[in-house]
Amino acid sequence: MTEQLELKLTGITESELEAHLWGAAEFLRGHIDASDYKQFIFPLLFFKRLCDVYDEELMDALEESGGDEEYARLPELHRFNIPGKRPLG
């Protein structure tokens, strides 16, 4: 609701904002052949899946341990070790 109000106050519609953002993305991206997108998309999908699996295992371990986060984060309880914070997870 507040986002719509803010857009109305700036005098730009949501579709106009989307068009401006899409145009900026096109300009910054330059020409990329459609077949080259797989070089960007597949690694992102793979990393997203790793993060999802880690999160699922973390939730299972938290439930099993009664909420003990230190126990739930033990590397032995996970198939993949995702160090640090995960931006997609």
N, C-alpha and C positions, 0 to 999 in steps of 0.2 A: 504494500500500500504506500509506504513512504517513498519507495523508488519511483512509483508512478507519479507521485506528487512532485518529487524533485525534478523529474523529466519535464513535467508541465511547467514548472517554474522557470526552467531554462529555455523554454520556447522550442524544444526539439522533441519530436515524437520518438517512440521506441524504435520504429522501423527506420527512421532517419539515422538514429544513433547506430543501429546495426549496420546500415549501409556505409556509414563513415568508418566504422571499425573494420568492416570487411575490406573496404578500399585501402585502408592503412596496412592491413595484413598482406594484401596482394602486392602492394608497393614494396614492402619490406622483404617479402619472400622472393620476389623476382620470378623469373620463369623457371619452373621445375616440371619436368616431365611427370606425368601421372604414375608411371611405373617406378619412379624414384621415391615416391612416398613410402614404399614398403621399407626403405632404409630407416625411416623415422618412426613409422607406426609399429612395426613388429617388435623392436626393442622396448617401446613404451608398453605395449600389450604384455610382453613377457615380464617386465618389471612390475606391472600392475598385478599380474597373476601371482608373482612371488609374494608381494605385499599382502594380497588377499589371503593366501594360504597361511602366511605368518600370523595374520590377525585372527583367522579361524582357530589356529592352534593355540594362540594366546588366550582367546575366549574359553576354549575347552580347558586349558590349564588353570585359568582363574576359577572356573566353576569347580574343577576337581579339587583345588587347593583351598577353597573357601574364600577366595579373594586375595590370596598372597601373591602380590605382584612380583616380588623378587623371585619366588619359585617359578612363577609362570613365564618369566623371561629367561630362564636357564636355557642355554643353547642345546642341551641334550633333548629338550622337549620339542624342538623344531626341526623340520627337514631342511630349512634354509635359514641362514643367519643374515638378517638385514641390520647392519650396524647403523647406529644413530637414528635420527628421525626420518620417517619415510614420507615424502611429499605426496605420494599417491595412495597411501594406505590409510 
